[in-house]
């Protein structure tokens, strides 16, 4: 007994030394038009974010971290959509920041090396709310494969100037006089703990060409080109990736998720090109599996579902509804929706940033797509753009556009896997 106590007494100081907690020492709240931006500066390395939504509250749980800011750090300065911010220490549980909102609110959050950054806006008011912080957390100087021009990814700092009409910054500092505000280096990416595999699925193939552009380029060809680039872009970021098809041959839809399940993939990302009766329609949309009443989506899903051929029997809407009802319990809907939002936001932000054009972010949407049925992991279908829009079809065929798009998709996947950025709504 005495020996045990002695051992504990000797061991404790070194254990405590090894687990010196990170500290949140500074917070700021800045209004920029409809956007409220919250920043929390961390002394020590910022912890991973564990997010959860509770009604009108977003809880940000920070393991191994203390808050050294007041319990109501922005007391009296909060304004819609932010109703209240609370910071609390939870002993061995670390700490928690609670952001309470009023009304439907979109948010984007990122973990930088020494900072947690959160942007909030009334739902639907700010297109691509996440863009500034997703671009800041992307890797620099990623090697690019093939004949694409290498991209130097400029970090675009969030504008410092407050636009006219915005409120002045409400800031508070740590009482610690030794605290020096840290610089803002890019996030140096530690290898992901469990060496995850991502299965990339180039749509169609062989006798199933998918849709096509007016100039005659098939969806199956562009989907494979983009998928190959996504695979390389993931590998350049240290993430393993495989393709469900590597050439121009037919793979049935059930076989695609079966390959992902058998390989133990952590994510399934299917790559497609869109079509619309309206040749002016353009943009990028990302689907996750569910029923929908949206007629354009139902029409699109009918076209994409033609490659079933075997495995689930005849392709009928009734049959698909049955499968969806059956699978709703096991499909990772919440994670899939989060991944879809990340890909849509980051890919479009990258394209806008590098090409100086406005690509429509059509959003993360529900759709009854067979190819996502049966996936044991979060699974999404990326419609990269509309081949029926001549201008977008020409862009999608260019190596540079494909590469930026692939880098954006890969960046979003890495953010999702490393849990250092998230977008969502309350
Ligand atoms: Zn397709």
Boltz pocket constraint, residues with backbone or C-beta under 6 A from the ligand:
constraints:
  - pocket:
      binder: B
      contacts: [[A, 203], [A, 204], [A, 210], [A, 211], [A, 219], [A, 271], [A, 272], [A, 273], [A, 304]]
      max_distance: 6.0
